[in-house]
Amino acid sequence: MPTTTTPHFTFASEVKSVLLILLGILSASMGLKGFLLSSHLIDGGVTGISMLLTHLFGIPLSLLIVMLNLPFIFMGYRYVGPVFAIKSALAIVGLSLSLALITFPDFTSDTMLTAIFGGVFIGLGIGLAMRGGSVLDGTEIAAVLVSKAYPVLKVSDVILILNIIIFLTAALFLGTDVALYSILTYFSASKMIDFLLHGIEQYTGVTIISALSEEIRVTITEKLGRGVTIYQGKRGFGKRGHNQEIDIIFTVVTRLEIPALRREVKLIDPDAFLIQQSIDDTDGGMVKRRSLH
């Protein structure tokens, strides 16, 4: 019998995606019009370039955001896909319309508060839009394209260089104080984006190599309430001249749970070899700690 689970899931996911993008547009608009523009502060990336040109030449920000971002969206069509490109184009146009049509009050005249909370709302907006499968700023797309053309440069290097140029230009034309407060805005926005995309828990993958792998597995699943994956491996050549088969355990925990995990493993096998690696995001599996009662 046919099931409707997949279509329902797809529809619900798309509705959630649209809501996240709309909330992102409103949040970013509030950060721009309610905080930064009145204080002549700017953000980083393509949005920062648009704001800088607005302050220097009086060109409406709503127009510049579309003009400067859409070329990168068209280029991103090739590398990411049509769905992403369409969503991003609509999100950027939506941001432009929001800036042009919605009036926001100036929430504070304090420059420090403006820099911090302007960045928070912009970062919140960009992060929500990314959660919805789109972007409100074409900086990362531009960075990917440049890094592909010049492999010696990483994406993060390109973004850093671009922002250095933007803030140096702001210092030259808008003043040092404005540039420094704008850097604070950029870091505030970046931290908010990281928080939204990676979450407060920030998972860590832990690989455990031990001859007592079964005892460790039982402790992790039964005592710590975490799922594990077992890999079949072999030890490197040792003093006896042959390699020995061994079970390798992999589990995902939060940063707060790492001390307890290491303690339990070392109680079982003081010679156990542990490898930790950062994980940006997870989906499925036993990621959330299950109840042991």
C-alpha positions as CSV (number, residue, x, y, z in Angstrom):
1,M,0.0,0.0,0.0
2,P,1.4,3.4,-0.9
3,T,2.4,5.7,2.0
4,T,2.1,9.4,2.4
5,T,5.0,9.8,4.9
6,T,7.6,11.1,2.5
7,P,5.4,13.7,0.8
8,H,4.1,14.9,4.2
9,F,7.7,15.1,5.5
10,T,8.8,17.0,2.4
11,F,5.9,19.5,2.7
12,A,6.5,20.1,6.4
13,S,10.2,20.6,5.7
14,E,9.5,23.1,3.0
15,V,7.1,25.0,5.2
16,K,9.7,25.1,8.0
17,S,12.3,26.3,5.5
18,V,10.1,29.1,4.3
19,L,9.3,30.2,7.8
20,L,13.0,30.2,8.8
21,I,13.9,32.3,5.7
22,L,11.1,34.8,6.5
23,L,12.2,35.1,10.1
24,G,15.8,35.5,8.9
25,I,14.8,38.3,6.5
26,L,13.0,40.2,9.3
27,S,15.8,39.8,11.8
28,A,18.5,40.9,9.3
29,S,16.4,43.9,8.3
30,M,16.0,44.9,12.0
31,G,19.7,44.7,12.5
32,L,20.4,46.8,9.5
33,K,17.7,49.5,9.8
34,G,17.1,49.4,13.5
35,F,20.7,49.6,14.5
36,L,23.5,49.9,12.0
37,L,22.4,52.4,9.3
38,S,21.6,55.3,11.6
39,S,25.1,55.0,13.2
40,H,26.9,54.6,9.9
41,L,28.3,51.2,11.0
42,I,28.8,48.4,8.6
43,D,29.0,44.6,8.6
44,G,31.4,42.4,6.7
45,G,31.0,40.6,3.4
46,V,28.8,41.6,0.5
47,T,26.4,43.2,2.9
48,G,29.2,45.3,4.3
49,I,30.2,46.4,0.9
50,S,26.6,47.4,0.1
51,M,26.4,49.4,3.4
52,L,29.7,51.1,2.7
53,L,28.6,52.2,-0.8
54,T,25.3,53.4,0.7
55,H,27.1,55.6,3.2
56,L,29.5,57.0,0.6
57,F,27.2,57.5,-2.4
58,G,23.7,57.5,-1.0
59,I,22.6,54.6,-3.1
60,P,19.7,52.8,-1.4
61,L,20.9,49.7,0.5
62,S,17.9,47.7,-0.8
63,L,19.0,48.2,-4.3
64,L,22.7,47.5,-3.7
65,I,22.0,44.2,-1.8
66,V,20.3,42.8,-4.8
67,M,22.8,44.1,-7.3
68,L,25.9,42.9,-5.5
69,N,24.5,39.5,-4.3
70,L,22.6,38.2,-7.2
71,P,25.7,37.7,-9.5
72,F,27.2,35.4,-6.9
73,I,23.9,33.5,-6.6
74,F,23.9,32.9,-10.4
75,M,27.5,31.6,-10.1
76,G,26.5,29.4,-7.1
77,Y,23.9,27.8,-9.2
78,R,26.6,25.7,-10.8
79,Y,28.3,24.6,-7.6
80,V,25.4,24.2,-5.2
81,G,22.3,23.6,-7.3
82,P,19.1,25.2,-8.6
83,V,17.0,24.9,-5.4
84,F,19.7,26.7,-3.3
85,A,20.0,29.4,-6.0
86,I,16.3,30.0,-6.3
87,K,15.8,30.1,-2.5
88,S,18.7,32.4,-2.1
89,A,17.6,34.8,-4.9
90,L,14.1,35.0,-3.4
91,A,15.6,35.5,0.1
92,I,17.8,38.4,-1.1
93,V,14.9,40.0,-2.9
94,G,12.8,39.6,0.2
95,L,15.5,41.3,2.3
96,S,15.6,44.1,-0.2
97,L,11.9,44.6,-0.1
98,S,11.9,44.4,3.7
99,L,14.5,47.2,3.9
100,A,12.6,49.3,1.4
101,L,9.1,48.9,2.8
102,I,9.3,48.2,6.5
103,T,10.1,51.0,9.0
104,F,12.1,50.1,12.1
105,P,12.8,52.5,15.0
106,D,16.3,53.4,16.1
107,F,16.5,51.1,19.1
108,T,19.5,52.8,20.8
109,S,21.8,55.7,20.4
110,D,24.7,53.9,22.2
111,T,27.3,53.0,19.6
112,M,28.6,50.0,21.6
113,L,25.1,48.5,22.0
114,T,24.4,49.3,18.3
115,A,27.5,47.4,17.2
116,I,26.8,44.4,19.3
117,F,23.1,44.0,18.9
118,G,23.1,45.0,15.3
119,G,25.5,42.2,14.7
120,V,23.4,39.8,16.8
121,F,20.2,40.4,14.7
122,I,22.1,40.3,11.4
123,G,23.8,37.1,12.4
124,L,20.5,35.6,13.6
125,G,18.9,36.5,10.3
126,I,21.8,35.0,8.2
127,G,21.8,31.9,10.4
128,L,18.1,31.3,10.1
129,A,18.2,31.8,6.4
130,M,21.0,29.2,6.1
131,R,19.0,26.8,8.3
132,G,16.2,27.3,5.7
133,G,18.6,26.4,2.8
134,S,19.5,29.8,1.5
135,V,21.9,32.7,2.0
136,L,21.3,36.5,2.6
137,D,25.0,37.3,1.8
138,G,27.0,36.0,-1.2
139,T,30.4,36.2,0.6
140,E,30.9,32.5,1.0
141,I,29.9,31.7,-2.5
142,A,32.4,34.3,-3.7
143,A,35.1,32.8,-1.5
144,V,34.4,29.3,-2.8
145,L,34.8,30.5,-6.4
146,V,38.0,32.4,-5.6
147,S,39.5,29.4,-3.8
148,K,38.7,27.1,-6.7
149,A,40.5,29.5,-9.1
150,Y,43.4,29.9,-6.6
151,P,43.8,26.6,-4.7
152,V,46.5,28.1,-2.5
153,L,43.8,30.1,-0.8
154,K,41.3,28.5,1.5
155,V,37.7,29.7,1.7
156,S,38.3,31.2,5.2
157,D,41.4,33.0,3.9
158,V,39.4,34.6,1.1
159,I,36.7,35.8,3.5
160,L,39.3,37.2,5.9
161,I,41.1,39.1,3.1
162,L,37.8,40.5,1.8
163,N,36.8,41.7,5.3
164,I,40.2,43.3,5.9
165,I,39.8,45.3,2.7
166,I,36.2,46.3,3.7
167,F,37.2,47.5,7.2
168,L,40.3,49.3,6.0
169,T,38.2,51.1,3.4
170,A,35.7,52.0,6.1
171,A,38.5,53.3,8.3
172,L,39.7,55.5,5.4
173,F,36.3,57.0,4.5
174,L,34.2,56.7,7.6
175,G,36.8,57.0,10.3
176,T,38.7,54.7,12.6
177,D,36.0,54.6,15.3
178,V,33.4,53.5,12.8
179,A,35.7,50.8,11.4
180,L,36.5,49.4,14.9
181,Y,32.8,49.3,15.9
182,S,32.0,47.7,12.6
183,I,34.6,45.0,13.3
184,L,32.8,44.4,16.6
185,T,29.5,44.1,14.6
186,Y,31.1,41.5,12.3
187,F,32.4,39.4,15.2
188,S,29.0,39.6,16.9
189,A,27.2,38.4,13.8
190,S,29.7,35.6,13.2
191,K,29.3,34.3,16.7
192,M,25.5,34.3,16.3
193,I,25.7,32.4,13.0
194,D,28.0,29.8,14.6
195,F,25.6,29.4,17.5
196,L,22.7,28.8,15.2
197,L,24.5,26.5,12.8
198,H,26.5,24.5,15.3
199,G,24.3,24.7,18.3
200,I,25.1,25.2,22.0
201,E,26.2,21.6,22.6
202,Q,28.9,21.4,19.9
203,Y,29.3,17.7,19.4
204,T,32.6,16.0,19.5
205,G,33.4,12.6,17.8
206,V,35.6,10.3,19.9
207,T,37.4,7.3,18.5
208,I,38.5,4.7,21.1
209,I,41.1,2.0,20.4
210,S,41.4,-0.6,23.1
211,A,41.8,-4.3,23.6
212,L,38.9,-4.0,26.1
213,S,36.5,-2.6,23.5
214,E,33.5,-4.7,24.5
215,E,33.7,-3.5,28.2
216,I,34.0,0.1,27.0
217,R,31.1,-0.3,24.6
218,V,28.8,-1.6,27.3
219,T,29.8,1.3,29.6
220,I,29.2,3.9,26.9
221,T,25.8,2.5,26.0
222,E,24.5,1.4,29.4
223,K,26.1,3.9,31.8
224,L,26.5,7.0,29.7
225,G,23.5,6.4,27.5
226,R,25.3,7.1,24.2
227,G,25.2,5.1,20.9
228,V,28.4,3.7,19.4
229,T,29.6,2.4,16.1
230,I,32.1,-0.4,16.0
231,Y,34.8,-0.6,13.3
232,Q,36.9,-3.6,12.5
233,G,40.6,-2.7,12.4
234,K,44.1,-4.0,12.9
235,R,46.8,-2.7,15.1
236,G,50.1,-1.6,13.5
237,F,53.0,-4.0,13.5
238,G,54.3,-4.4,17.0
239,K,57.3,-6.0,18.7
240,R,56.1,-9.5,17.8
241,G,56.1,-8.7,14.1
242,H,52.4,-9.2,13.3
243,N,49.3,-7.0,13.5
244,Q,46.4,-7.9,15.7
245,E,42.7,-7.5,14.8
246,I,40.8,-5.1,17.1
247,D,37.4,-3.5,17.5
248,I,37.5,0.3,17.2
249,I,34.7,2.3,18.9
250,F,33.3,5.6,17.6
251,T,30.8,7.7,19.6
252,V,29.5,11.3,19.5
253,V,29.2,13.3,22.7
254,T,28.9,16.9,23.8
255,R,31.8,18.8,25.1
256,L,30.4,18.7,28.6
257,E,30.3,14.9,28.5
258,I,33.9,14.4,27.3
259,P,35.4,14.3,30.9
260,A,33.0,11.6,32.0
261,L,33.7,9.6,28.9
262,R,37.4,9.8,29.3
263,R,37.2,8.9,33.0
264,E,35.1,5.8,32.3
265,V,37.3,4.6,29.5
266,K,40.5,5.1,31.5
267,L,39.0,3.2,34.5
268,I,38.5,0.2,32.2
269,D,41.7,0.5,30.2
270,P,44.4,3.1,31.3
271,D,46.2,2.4,28.0
272,A,43.2,3.1,25.7
273,F,44.0,5.4,22.8
274,L,41.4,8.2,22.4
275,I,41.1,10.6,19.4
276,Q,38.8,13.6,19.5
277,Q,37.5,15.6,16.5
278,S,35.1,18.5,16.2
279,I,31.7,17.8,14.5
280,D,29.8,20.8,13.1
281,D,26.4,19.1,13.0
282,T,24.6,15.7,13.4
283,D,21.4,14.2,12.1
284,G,19.8,10.9,13.1
285,G,21.2,8.2,15.3
286,M,21.4,8.2,19.1
287,V,22.8,11.8,19.4
288,K,20.6,13.0,22.2
289,R,21.3,11.2,25.4
290,R,18.7,8.5,26.0
291,S,17.1,7.8,29.3
292,L,18.7,4.9,31.3
293,H,15.7,4.3,33.5
